[in-house]
């Protein structure tokens, strides 16, 4: 039976006394690892064999270098160069650029426009991860991967989110930005921004880029209102490693393999 072995490129050589015996990840009635990788979009079967031989593939925490290893794609966690590979082709994650006035829901009893309209041509049953209020625009993720969605939504992972915020009330001085990063007292407790910087300013109005991992309802708007700068426009431009980029308003795109891998790694998948 083929077994997996630790590769020598990533981890320093340990003495025999300190080495942990490698775990056998081979599943006799499983699928050959190179075939699994090829089906996941890592390249041709031959290219995937090279990845294995170069000790760049990890299965359940073990670097595999033998081409005969078979795995169960339904249960194995596979990483290439440290990045998790989504092995289930039925699971997808979609980025959408939510327009102003659309609600973050897949249906609405009052007939308001929902983000479901942005993916109405997709056959998968998707759900949204997190929210943007109707008055806000920008990046929202939809997925049918329950585990990924749960981890992205859970506060323990503290996924940072980036926004472009336009406020009225004049220049936002450094002392105001320091107050936002030090903490602002709200009705439901203190809230802090991770980063704040001024992007542009004209008389009576400023545009700022803010980063925070808070997930409370309308948190950005409430924080700026608390320091005397009402928000007139709010656009989310990034969720963790996923950027809105040049995705047009009202359009959607499926995350690529590298994007998805970085997102999964951000939530320890």
N, C-alpha and C positions, 0 to 999 in steps of 0.2 A: 504494500500500500504506500503511495507517495505521501510524504510528509512535508510540512513547511519548515523553513529554517530562517533564522534571523539573518538579515543582510549585514554587511560590515561597513556600509557607507554612512549610516546615520548615527549609530550609537558607538560610544567608545568601547574598546575591547575591555572586558572585565576578566578578572581572574576566575579560574574554574570554580573556586569556592564560592564566589559571589554570583555566578551565573544562575539564572532561573531556567529550568528545563523548558524548551520550546513546547508550545501547545500544538497538538495535531489538529489542524482545521479542515483536513480532508473529509469529505462526505462521499461515501462509496457510490451512492446512487444520485449524486449531484451533477452539476453541469461544469464542464471544464472552465477554469478561471479565465483563460484567454477568450473563450467564446462569450462569457458573461461580459467581459470588458468591451468586446467588439460590439455586442448588442446594445451596450450603454453609450455607444458613440465615441469610444476612445481610439478608433482607427480600425485598420484591417486586423484580421486574426494574427498575421505575422507581426504587425506593429505591436500588438498587445503582448505577444510572446517576448518581444524585445523588452518591453516594460517590466515584465516579470523577471527575465534573466538579469536585468540591470538592478534588481532589488528595489524597485520603485513602487511596488504594489504591496499593500498591507491588508490582511484579512483578519478581522477580529483582534486587532492589535499585534498580529504576527506578520513580519515581512516574509513573503513567499518568493522563492527563487526557482522552484521546480515546476516544469510545465505540465506535469501530470495531475496536479491538484484539482480536485472537484469541490465545488461549494454549493450551498443552498442559497440561491439569490433572494429567497423570501426572508431569510433570517440573518444572513451574513452582513457585516459592516465592512465595506471595501473602500480603501483610500488609495489614491495614486498621488505620489509626491506630497503626501499629507492632506490631500483634499478629498473629502467624501464624495463618492460616486453614487448617484441615484440609480438603483438597479431596476426599479419598477417603472417600465415605460408608460404605465397608465397614470402615473402621478406627474402632475405639472404644476408649475407656479407661474403666474402671469402678472406682469406689471401693467398698470393702467394709469393714465393721466386724467384724473377726475376733474370734470368741468365744474365751474361755479354753479350752484343751485341744485346739483345732483346729490342725493343722499347715499351714505355708505350702508347700503342694504341690498339684499338680493331680491326683495319684493317689498311692496308697500300697499297697505289696505286703502290708503287715501289716494292712490294713483299718481304719486309723485315720481319723477324720474329716478331710477336707481342705477347703481354701477353694473347691475346685471345686463343692462342694455349694451354695455361696452364689450361684453363677451357673449352676446346672444347667439353668435354663429358657432360657438365651441360646443362639442358634444359632451364634455365633462361637466359634472355637477360641482361647481366651484363655490367657495365661500370666501368672504373677505377677512383679512387679518388686520385687526385694528380699525380705526375709523378716522375720517375727516368730516367735520361738520359741513352742512350744506353751504355755508358761507366761505369755505376754504377750498383750495384747489391742489392739484398735484398728485404725487406718487401714492398709490395704494396697491397692495399686493392681494391677489386672489389665488387660492390654491385648492386642490382636493387632497392634499397631504395633511391628514389630521395631526400627526405627530409634529411636523414642522410648524403648522399653524399654532398649535398649543404652546410650543416653545417660544415662538416669536412673540406671542401675546403675554407670556408669563413674565412678571417683573423681575424675577431672579436673574434673567439673562441680560437685562439692562441694555437692550439694543438701542443705540443712539439714533435719533432722527434729526434731520437738518431741514430748516425752513428759511425761506426768504420772506421777510416780514416788512410791510410798509406801515409806518405809524405816522400820526399827525401830532402836532404839539411842539414843533421846533426841533432844535438839535438835541440829540441824545448824548449827553456828556459822559465822560469816563466814569464819573461817580455813579451815574444811573446804571451803567453796564456792570460796574462792580456790585451794585445792590442786587442786580438780577442773578449774578453768579454766586453771590454770598447767601442769598435766600430772601424770598418775599413771603410775608405772612398772608395766607388766604383763608377763606372760611373753613376749608377742609385740611388745613395744615400748611406748613412751610414748603415752598417749592423753589428749586434752584435750576438755573440753566448751566450747562457745562461750558459753553463758549458763546460769546456775543461779539460781533464786530460790525462796524458801520461799512456798508457797501457804497452808499450814495446819500447825499443830503442836499435839499433845496430849501428855501425859506418855508417853514411851516410843515415840512415833511421829511422823513428819513426812511431809508431802506437799510435793513440790517439782516445779517445771516446769523441764525441762532442754532445751537445744537443742544439737545437735551434728551434724556431717556425717560422723562416723566410720561405717564400715559393717561393722566387724569383728563376728564372732559374739558375741552376748550382751555387747556392749561396755558398755552402761549398767549392767547388773547387776555386771559384773566391776569396773568403776570404783568403784561404791559399796561393794562388798565390800572393795576394797583400802583404803578409808579408814575401814572399820569400821562401815558402815551397810548391812546386808543388805536387799535389795529384797523386799518382800512383795507388791507389785502394780505392774505397769508397763502403761501405756496410751499408745499412740502417737496423738497428736491432730492432727498435721500433717506433710505431706511437701511441702517447698518451699511454693508458694502454695496448695496444696490442703489444706483443713481438714476434719476429721472432722465438725464441726458437730453437728447433731442426728440424724445417721444412727444408727438403732438397732442394737444388737448383733445380728449375724447377717443384716443386711440389706445391700443393695447399691444403687448408683445410678450411672447413666452421667454422666460429666462433661459439663457444658454447654459451649457454644462458647467463652465467655469464660474459664472455668476451664481448658479445654484449651489455649487460646491462651496464657495466662500460663504454663502448665506447659511448653509447647513453647519459649516465649521463654527460660525459665530454663535450658534445655539448648541454647540457640543454634540452634534449628530455625526 
